[in-house]
Structure formats: structure tokens, C-alpha cells
Amino acid sequence: MKKIKLSFDKFKDSEIKLNSSKSESNRLLIIRALSGKKTIIKNLSKANDTILLRDLLESKDLIMWDAKDAGTSFRFLSSFLALTRDHVVLTGTERMKQRPIKILVDALNNLGAEILYLEEEGFPPIYVKKKIDQVNNILTIPGDISSQYISSLLLIAPMLSKGLQIKINKPFYSRPYVDMTLNIMKGFGIQSLTDGDIIKIKNQKFITGEYTVESDWSAASYWYSMISINNKINNLTLLGLSKKSNQGDSIISKLMNEFGVKTEFNDEGVSISKCDIQKDEVEIDFRDCPDLTQTILVVAAVHKIKLKISGVESLKIKETDRLLAMKKELSKIGCNFYEEKNFWILDIRDNEIDDNIHFDTYNDHRMAMAFAPIASIKNIYINNPEVVVKSYPNYWEDLKKIGFIIT
């Protein structure tokens, strides 16, 4: 599909069975591969990134590992291969080759691996010439780039003969994702000690276990957006979500109070419904939940709420430079989005949203899903809509279930 037209007819179904968490699933797959034990993973995500990682880990005797456009998979596999393989290449798409990996490679080399760059210094593809023969167990990692570097190292830490101590230099962004990693590892017998910004894990063994993957809070954010924007939908039930979640993006249940959505938890998941919007100016620090940024920017733009945001530096090295992509696409609905000192500012739009706007996705699943709710009020087009398979393969089908028309 090169593009789809989205519009909204009438409300049909109020219950959505969300896809499973990609973040939890990917961590569990690495744990299963490392432990060599019978680890049962229930409700594994069907996201392309997860299926790709599963298939790679289950393949044998690979010399060339291709993570394609899966950033989490590339980072997790960097450590996995550095621990387990000699003489392998890890590569990806052209966009992946523009995403930095130097901080993680330096850390793995400091532990005792020998990893080389095959093209540009500091970027994929990488060649693991020699796996880790541990010479060091203390690392210092900057916390303002990607928490996936830290999680990648933590996942292999119990398998290192000398264990691992990581000091994270402040500011520490996306900390909930690191906490998720540690909590999941704890479920498989791994004890860790966290003292401020220092995390210690001794050499120890994973135990056998079973884990049921929770529904994806990142995916839930788009349904919060629907409730906020769509005047024909007053409530939805999102199945499989938990109040006590490992996922940092569960904060969406609180953030969206500012944008007219309230949350009630129940045994099946959450019920979300409309409430009054009290403010016309909101400030949010996204350092712990950067994947929610695009969703909330669109909601604020539609409601003519001025938004001042921070903690979004990591968005520049995602599937696309998400800040520049949002700047371009938000301009199509009359919104000025710009950087000012240490903040990004979304000004209140002063015009109506046009019909039949074409939104580009930049090969980024979150661009497509963030802008789709605008179809609640105007007919829109989404270019290259297939990008959603990266994290939420059933997204367009789920939209149809509640009353959207896709042609």
C-alpha cells in the first residue's frame, strides 16, 4: 500500500484487544536464548520487530545477522553476540546504519570483546571478531542517549564471569525501561542491586520460568488519542493492561487527564472515557516516556493546546528524526513546532484543519499511528501505512472495528 484514506463513519465497538508489549517480549526472547532453559513466554508480541528477533535467535550458524530496521533488536543482539559468538556480522537497513552504536560497542570492548566497524566509525554494521573474555566489570554509560544500551548490557550481566557494575551518568532518560529489564530478569532468578544511578549484578544463573506478556501501553496511547479527539466516541475498553505495569508508557493514563481522558482500571484492563479539558497550556517532560511524544503532540495540536516539552533528545535517533518529522507534518495542520533553548514548543494553531491532508510516515510506525486519530474529525491520507507492522500489525483492522473507514 502506498497510501490509505481514513475517515470516520459511526461508532461500532467499544472493546479493543491490544497487541502484546514489544518491549517485554524482546527482553524475554533474549533471556530465553541466554538461559538455555525452558522458558515459557505466553502472549508473545506479533510485532515485526519481535518476530524478527525470535527468528534470528532461533537460527543456527548464522554468520550475518540482519536486524533490518529494529533498533531494540540491534542493540540487544550487539551484547548477545558479543557474549556468545566469534566472527559474526550484525547489520541492518540504511537507516539503521545512521543510528549510533558507539557507546554500546565501546562498553562491550571494555568488557573484553573485540568489535570492529565495517563502514562508518561508530555506526552499524559491526563485526564481532572476538566474543567477551572479561577483563573489566565496571562501566560508565551516559543516561541521556538510549536506555536500550543499558538494558542490553544488563541482560548479559549475569552471564559474565565477574558480573557487572554500571554507573549511569545523569540525566538518566527512559529509566522505567531499565527498571522493566531488571524486573523481568528478577522473575527468572536474577538479583540486582540499585544504588542511585549505579546498578550491580553478580554472576548468577537464570532459572526456568513462565511469563505472560502484558498488552502494550504504547499502543494504548493511540486509543487515548481517539477518545480525546473523536466526539462520537465517549468510552472504550482496552483489554490486557495492568495498573501495576513494568511499562513506563503506562504513564499515559495520567498524562491524558490534561487532554480530556480519564482512566478506570478493572480486572480486564482499563476503561477510558471523556472528561473536561482544563488547560490551554501544558508542559511535559518526556524523558521517561519518549514514545508517547508524537501521540500527545497531535492531541494538543487538535485541541489548540500550547505544549512545551523536554526530554526528547533520543527521538532524533529513532526510525527517523522524529522531531523534524513532527515539525513538517504538524505544519500541515497549521501548527508551528520549534526548538527554543532546551525545550520544543508547539504553538496553538490559528486555523481550521483542512480536509484530505496527506501525512507522511518516514518509515516510522509511530508517525502513522499518531496522526491517524485526526481522521476522527477530517478525512485524511496516510502514506506508506504498512509501517505499523513494526509494533502494531493489527492497527488498521482495529480502527475499522470501532467505526473508521479505510480505503
C-alpha positions as CSV (number, residue, x, y, z in Angstrom):
1,M,0.0,0.0,0.0
2,K,1.3,3.4,-1.0
3,K,-1.4,5.3,0.9
4,I,-4.8,4.9,2.5
5,K,-7.7,7.2,3.0
6,L,-9.0,7.4,6.6
7,S,-12.4,8.7,7.6
8,F,-14.9,8.0,10.5
9,D,-18.4,6.8,10.0
10,K,-20.2,5.8,13.2
11,F,-19.1,4.3,16.4
12,K,-19.3,0.4,16.4
13,D,-17.4,-1.5,19.1
14,S,-16.1,-0.3,22.4
15,E,-13.7,-3.1,23.2
16,I,-10.2,-3.4,21.9
17,K,-7.9,-6.3,22.4
18,L,-4.5,-4.6,22.3
19,N,-1.3,-6.2,20.9
20,S,1.2,-7.5,23.4
21,S,4.1,-5.4,24.6
22,K,7.1,-5.4,22.2
23,S,9.4,-4.2,24.9
24,E,8.6,-7.0,27.3
25,S,8.6,-9.6,24.5
26,N,12.1,-8.6,23.2
27,R,13.6,-8.8,26.6
28,L,12.1,-12.2,27.3
29,L,13.4,-13.6,24.0
30,I,17.0,-12.6,24.9
31,I,16.6,-14.1,28.4
32,R,15.3,-17.4,26.9
33,A,18.2,-17.5,24.4
34,L,20.8,-16.7,27.1
35,S,19.5,-19.1,29.8
36,G,19.4,-22.2,27.6
37,K,16.5,-23.3,29.8
38,K,12.8,-24.0,29.1
39,T,11.4,-20.5,29.4
40,I,7.7,-20.3,28.6
41,I,6.6,-16.9,27.1
42,K,2.8,-16.5,26.8
43,N,1.1,-13.8,24.6
44,L,4.3,-13.0,22.8
45,S,4.0,-9.9,20.6
46,K,3.2,-10.3,16.9
47,A,5.1,-7.1,16.1
48,N,7.5,-7.5,13.2
49,D,10.5,-6.5,15.4
50,T,9.7,-9.3,17.8
51,I,9.2,-11.9,15.2
52,L,12.5,-10.9,13.5
53,L,14.3,-11.2,16.8
54,R,12.8,-14.5,17.6
55,D,13.7,-15.9,14.2
56,L,17.2,-14.7,14.4
57,L,17.8,-16.2,17.9
58,E,16.3,-19.5,16.8
59,S,18.5,-19.6,13.7
60,K,21.7,-21.6,13.8
61,D,25.2,-21.0,12.5
62,L,24.4,-17.5,11.2
63,I,27.5,-15.5,10.1
64,M,25.5,-12.5,9.0
65,W,22.8,-11.3,11.4
66,D,20.4,-8.7,9.8
67,A,18.3,-6.8,12.3
68,K,16.8,-4.7,9.5
69,D,15.1,-1.6,11.0
70,A,14.7,-3.0,14.5
71,G,16.6,-0.7,16.8
72,T,15.9,-2.5,20.1
73,S,16.8,-5.9,18.4
74,F,20.1,-4.5,17.0
75,R,21.1,-3.2,20.5
76,F,20.1,-6.3,22.3
77,L,21.8,-8.5,19.7
78,S,25.0,-6.5,19.9
79,S,25.5,-7.6,23.5
80,F,24.1,-11.1,22.9
81,L,26.5,-11.8,20.1
82,A,29.5,-10.2,21.9
83,L,28.8,-12.7,24.7
84,T,28.2,-15.8,22.6
85,R,29.8,-15.6,19.2
86,D,33.1,-15.0,17.4
87,H,33.4,-13.9,13.8
88,V,29.8,-12.6,13.2
89,V,28.5,-9.5,11.5
90,L,25.4,-7.6,12.7
91,T,23.9,-5.3,10.2
92,G,20.6,-3.5,9.3
93,T,18.8,-1.2,6.9
94,E,20.3,2.1,5.6
95,R,18.5,4.0,8.3
96,M,19.9,1.6,10.9
97,K,23.4,2.4,9.6
98,Q,22.7,6.0,10.5
99,R,21.8,5.2,14.1
100,P,24.8,5.4,16.6
101,I,26.0,2.3,18.3
102,K,29.4,3.5,19.6
103,I,28.5,3.9,23.3
104,L,27.4,0.2,23.4
105,V,30.3,-1.1,21.3
106,D,32.8,0.8,23.5
107,A,31.3,-0.7,26.6
108,L,31.4,-4.2,25.2
109,N,35.0,-3.8,24.1
110,N,35.9,-2.5,27.6
111,L,34.4,-5.7,29.0
112,G,36.8,-7.7,26.8
113,A,35.1,-8.2,23.4
114,E,36.8,-7.2,20.1
115,I,34.2,-5.5,17.9
116,L,35.1,-3.6,14.7
117,Y,33.1,-1.2,12.4
118,L,32.7,-2.3,8.8
119,E,31.7,1.0,7.4
120,E,31.4,4.3,9.3
121,E,33.1,4.6,12.7
122,G,30.5,4.4,15.5
123,F,27.7,3.1,13.3
124,P,26.4,-0.3,12.0
125,P,27.3,-2.7,10.6
126,I,29.6,-4.2,13.3
127,Y,31.9,-7.2,13.2
128,V,32.2,-9.2,16.4
129,K,35.7,-10.6,15.8
130,K,36.1,-12.0,19.3
131,K,33.5,-12.5,22.0
132,I,33.9,-11.2,25.5
133,D,36.9,-12.6,27.5
134,Q,36.1,-10.5,30.6
135,V,38.8,-8.1,31.7
136,N,36.7,-5.5,33.4
137,N,33.4,-5.4,35.2
138,I,32.8,-1.7,35.8
139,L,31.3,0.6,33.2
140,T,30.1,4.2,33.0
141,I,27.3,4.9,30.5
142,P,25.7,8.2,29.6
143,G,22.0,8.1,30.5
144,D,20.7,10.7,28.0
145,I,21.1,8.8,24.8
146,S,19.2,5.4,24.8
147,S,18.2,3.2,27.8
148,Q,18.5,0.3,25.4
149,Y,22.2,0.4,25.6
150,I,21.9,-0.1,29.4
151,S,19.3,-2.8,29.1
152,S,21.3,-4.6,26.5
153,L,24.3,-4.8,28.9
154,L,22.1,-5.7,31.9
155,L,20.6,-8.7,30.1
156,I,24.1,-10.3,29.6
157,A,25.4,-9.2,33.0
158,P,24.5,-12.5,34.9
159,M,26.4,-14.5,32.3
160,L,29.7,-12.5,32.8
161,S,32.2,-14.3,35.0
162,K,32.9,-11.2,37.0
163,G,29.4,-9.8,36.9
164,L,28.8,-6.2,36.0
165,Q,28.5,-2.7,37.7
166,I,27.1,0.1,35.6
167,K,27.2,3.7,36.6
168,I,24.7,5.8,34.6
169,N,25.7,9.5,34.2
170,K,22.8,11.9,34.7
171,P,20.5,12.9,33.3
172,F,19.0,9.3,33.2
173,Y,16.3,9.2,30.5
174,S,13.8,6.3,30.0
175,R,14.7,4.9,33.4
176,P,11.4,2.9,33.5
177,Y,12.7,0.8,30.6
178,V,15.7,-0.2,32.6
179,D,13.5,-0.9,35.6
180,M,11.4,-3.1,33.3
181,T,14.5,-5.1,32.3
182,L,15.6,-5.6,35.9
183,N,12.0,-6.6,37.0
184,I,11.7,-9.2,34.2
185,M,15.1,-10.6,35.0
186,K,14.1,-10.9,38.6
187,G,11.3,-13.1,37.6
188,F,13.9,-15.5,36.2
189,G,16.0,-15.6,39.3
190,I,18.4,-12.7,38.7
191,Q,19.1,-10.5,41.7
192,S,20.4,-6.9,41.2
193,L,21.4,-4.1,43.5
194,T,20.5,-0.5,42.5
195,D,22.1,2.3,44.5
196,G,21.1,5.6,43.0
197,D,22.5,5.6,39.5
198,I,24.7,2.5,40.0
199,I,23.4,-0.9,39.1
200,K,25.2,-4.1,40.2
201,I,24.6,-7.7,39.0
202,K,26.7,-10.6,40.1
203,N,27.5,-13.7,38.1
204,Q,24.5,-16.0,38.5
205,K,22.2,-18.3,36.6
206,F,18.8,-17.8,35.1
207,I,16.1,-20.1,36.4
208,T,13.3,-21.7,34.4
209,G,10.1,-19.7,34.5
210,E,6.9,-18.6,32.8
211,Y,5.8,-15.1,31.8
212,T,2.6,-13.7,30.3
213,V,3.3,-10.6,28.3
214,E,1.1,-7.6,29.1
215,S,-0.8,-5.6,26.5
216,D,1.2,-2.7,25.1
217,W,0.7,0.6,26.8
218,S,2.4,2.4,23.9
219,A,-0.3,1.0,21.6
220,A,-2.9,2.1,24.2
221,S,-1.8,5.7,23.8
222,Y,-3.4,5.9,20.3
223,W,-6.8,4.9,21.7
224,Y,-6.5,7.5,24.4
225,S,-6.0,9.9,21.5
226,M,-9.1,8.6,19.8
227,I,-11.2,9.3,22.9
228,S,-9.8,12.8,23.2
229,I,-10.3,13.8,19.6
230,N,-13.4,11.9,18.4
231,N,-16.7,13.5,19.5
232,K,-18.6,10.4,18.6
233,I,-16.7,8.0,20.9
234,N,-17.3,8.5,24.7
235,N,-15.6,5.4,26.1
236,L,-13.5,2.4,25.2
237,T,-12.3,-0.7,27.0
238,L,-8.7,-1.6,26.4
239,L,-8.0,-5.3,27.3
240,G,-4.9,-6.7,28.9
241,L,-3.5,-3.6,30.6
242,S,-2.4,-3.6,34.3
243,K,-2.2,-0.8,36.8
244,K,1.0,-2.4,38.2
245,S,2.8,-2.4,34.9
246,N,6.5,-2.8,34.0
247,Q,6.0,-0.4,31.1
248,G,6.9,3.2,31.5
249,D,4.4,4.3,28.9
250,S,1.6,3.4,31.4
251,I,2.0,7.0,32.5
252,I,-0.3,7.8,29.5
253,S,-3.2,7.0,31.9
254,K,-2.2,10.1,33.9
255,L,-0.9,12.4,31.2
256,M,-4.1,12.2,29.2
257,N,-6.1,13.7,32.1
258,E,-4.8,17.0,30.8
259,F,-6.3,16.2,27.4
260,G,-9.8,15.1,28.3
261,V,-9.4,11.4,29.0
262,K,-9.9,9.7,32.4
263,T,-8.9,6.1,33.2
264,E,-10.6,3.4,35.3
265,F,-8.8,0.1,35.9
266,N,-10.7,-3.2,36.1
267,D,-10.0,-6.9,36.0
268,E,-9.9,-7.0,32.2
269,G,-7.8,-3.9,31.6
270,V,-8.9,-0.2,31.5
271,S,-11.9,1.8,30.7
272,I,-11.2,5.2,29.2
273,S,-13.8,7.9,28.8
274,K,-14.1,11.6,28.2
275,C,-13.6,14.3,30.8
276,D,-13.2,18.1,30.7
277,I,-10.0,19.8,29.4
278,Q,-9.0,22.3,32.0
279,K,-5.9,23.9,30.5
280,D,-4.9,25.6,27.2
281,E,-1.1,25.3,28.0
282,V,0.7,22.2,29.2
283,E,4.3,21.4,30.0
284,I,5.6,17.8,29.9
285,D,9.0,16.1,30.4
286,F,9.1,13.0,28.2
287,R,12.5,11.7,29.4
288,D,10.8,8.6,30.9
289,C,8.3,8.0,28.0
290,P,9.7,9.4,24.7
291,D,7.5,7.1,22.6
292,L,4.4,9.0,23.8
293,T,5.6,12.3,22.4
294,Q,4.1,12.1,18.9
295,T,0.7,11.0,20.2
296,I,0.4,13.8,22.6
297,L,1.7,16.4,20.2
298,V,-1.1,15.5,17.8
299,V,-3.8,15.7,20.5
300,A,-2.5,19.0,21.7
301,A,-2.5,20.3,18.1
302,V,-6.1,19.3,17.5
303,H,-7.3,20.8,20.8
304,K,-5.4,24.1,20.3
305,I,-3.3,23.5,23.5
306,K,0.1,25.1,23.7
307,L,2.6,22.4,24.6
308,K,6.1,22.8,26.0
309,I,8.1,19.6,26.0
310,S,11.6,18.4,27.1
311,G,13.4,15.1,27.5
312,V,13.1,14.2,23.8
313,E,16.7,14.1,22.7
314,S,16.5,10.4,21.9
315,L,13.8,11.0,19.3
316,K,16.5,12.2,16.9
317,I,17.9,8.7,16.6
318,K,14.8,6.7,16.2
319,E,13.4,5.2,12.9
320,T,13.6,8.8,11.7
321,D,14.5,12.1,13.3
322,R,11.0,12.2,15.0
323,L,11.3,15.9,16.0
324,L,12.0,17.1,12.5
325,A,9.3,14.8,11.1
326,M,6.8,16.1,13.5
327,K,7.7,19.7,12.7
328,K,7.0,19.0,9.0
329,E,3.7,17.1,9.5
330,L,2.3,19.4,12.2
331,S,2.8,22.3,9.8
332,K,0.3,20.7,7.5
333,I,-2.4,21.3,10.1
334,G,-1.2,24.9,10.8
335,C,0.9,24.3,13.8
336,N,4.3,25.8,14.5
337,F,6.6,23.3,16.3
338,Y,10.1,24.5,17.1
339,E,13.1,24.3,19.4
340,E,13.8,27.0,21.9
341,K,16.7,26.6,24.3
342,N,16.2,23.2,26.0
343,F,12.6,22.9,25.0
344,W,10.5,22.1,22.0
345,I,7.4,24.3,21.7
346,L,4.1,23.6,20.0
347,D,2.2,26.8,19.4
348,I,-1.6,27.0,19.3
349,R,-2.8,26.7,15.7
350,D,-4.9,29.6,14.5
351,N,-6.7,28.0,11.6
352,E,-9.1,25.1,10.9
353,I,-7.7,21.7,9.9
354,D,-8.1,21.1,6.1
355,D,-9.8,18.1,4.6
356,N,-7.8,15.4,2.8
357,I,-4.3,16.2,4.1
358,H,-1.7,13.6,3.2
359,F,0.6,12.7,6.1
360,D,4.0,11.1,5.5
361,T,5.3,8.4,7.8
362,Y,9.0,8.5,7.2
363,N,9.2,4.7,7.6
364,D,8.2,5.3,11.2
365,H,5.3,3.3,12.7
366,R,4.6,5.9,15.4
367,M,4.2,8.7,12.8
368,A,1.4,6.7,11.1
369,M,-0.4,5.8,14.3
370,A,-0.1,9.2,16.0
371,F,-1.7,11.1,13.1
372,A,-4.4,8.6,12.3
373,P,-6.8,9.8,15.0
374,I,-7.2,13.1,13.1
375,A,-9.5,11.1,10.8
376,S,-12.0,11.3,13.7
377,I,-12.7,14.9,12.5
378,K,-11.4,15.2,9.0
379,N,-10.8,12.8,6.1
380,I,-7.0,12.3,5.8
381,Y,-4.5,10.2,3.9
382,I,-1.6,8.2,5.5
383,N,1.3,7.5,3.1
384,N,3.0,4.1,3.5
385,P,0.6,2.8,6.2
386,E,2.2,-0.6,6.3
387,V,4.9,0.8,8.6
388,V,2.6,-0.1,11.6
389,V,3.6,-3.8,11.3
390,K,6.8,-2.9,13.2
391,S,4.9,-2.7,16.5
392,Y,1.1,-3.0,16.0
393,P,0.3,-5.1,12.9
394,N,-3.5,-5.1,13.5
395,Y,-3.8,-1.3,14.0
396,W,-5.8,-0.5,10.8
397,E,-8.1,-3.5,11.4
398,D,-8.7,-2.4,14.9
399,L,-9.6,1.1,13.7
400,K,-12.2,-0.4,11.4
401,K,-13.8,-2.3,14.3
402,I,-14.7,0.9,16.1
403,G,-16.0,2.8,13.0
404,F,-13.2,4.1,10.9
405,I,-13.4,3.6,7.1
406,I,-10.2,2.8,5.3
407,T,-9.9,2.8,1.5
